[in-house]
Amino acid sequence: MKLYYNPKSRAAITKWMLDECGATYDLVPISLEKREHKAPEFLKINPAGKLPALVDGDTRLFENAAICLYLADKFPEARLAPRIGEPQRGRYLSLMVYSTSQLEPSMGDHLMKLETGPQRGWTDFATAMDVIEGEVGDGPYLFGDRFTAADVMIGSMFMWARLWGNATGRPRLEAYIDRLQARPHAMKMGK
């Protein structure tokens, strides 16, 4: 497998997932400053010209949620996803999609100090935090003691917010983020 990577990009999320899977992979450095992500050869892998992008043989993937779903299913021994047919599979899939359809855009609005109007199609950040706080429950992870790809996707959003100097102000969420950041393979930005 090859991960097209820049440590200052969302590809850090995919790297975290690959490391949690115990996968063997090569990093292909992509310079954002040189706009290598817009080069014709890269656009054949990810036509959106964004990171991350993952190549596994003839399979080409882009977008963190898609890559994490793929990897969790490819490495079932890592136990990073409920299997098809398990009762928690629906909740897992919902949280994976929620991370990019609701949490990330609402967090972006919050960080940019934009009002989240109803025409935007997603909820406001306070409501998104309410949802995640409820989903963590008594934790330590979204699925109790079981760490999953949903924790990678959801947790990475809160880790990004911290990088911007934005704590949630919610003890349960802060403790959840602390637990995720303490994991040996946790997302490391800039490395």
Secondary structure as UniProt FT lines:
FT   STRAND          2..5
FT   TURN            7..8
FT   HELIX           11..21
FT   STRAND          26..29
FT   TURN            32..35
FT   HELIX           36..38
FT   HELIX           40..43
FT   TURN            44..45
FT   TURN            47..48
FT   STRAND          53..56
FT   TURN            57..58
FT   STRAND          59..62
FT   HELIX           64..74
FT   HELIX           76..78
FT   TURN            84..85
FT   TURN            87..88
FT   HELIX           89..98
FT   HELIX           99..103
FT   HELIX           104..111
FT   TURN            112..113
FT   HELIX           118..120
FT   HELIX           125..136
FT   TURN            137..138
FT   STRAND          143..144
FT   HELIX           149..163
FT   TURN            164..165
FT   HELIX           171..181
FT   TURN            184..185
FT   TURN            189..190
//
